[in-house]
């Protein structure tokens, strides 16, 4: 019997949270070009990526 969809959803959410925390740590030392890469990874990672990008001010150059 497979896992319920709710458990899969929670697992995906926890994984996204860990990845976003990792990107936040990398952002502190990132150069301008690396910030662009981080922004692109956030867009692919989560549906709320644009909100996080605005909050972290990655869209401003």
Buried (B, 14 or more C-beta within 10 A) or exposed (E): EEEEEEEEEEEEEEEBEEBBEEBEEBBEEBEEEEBEEBBEBBEEBBEEBBEBBEEBEBEEE
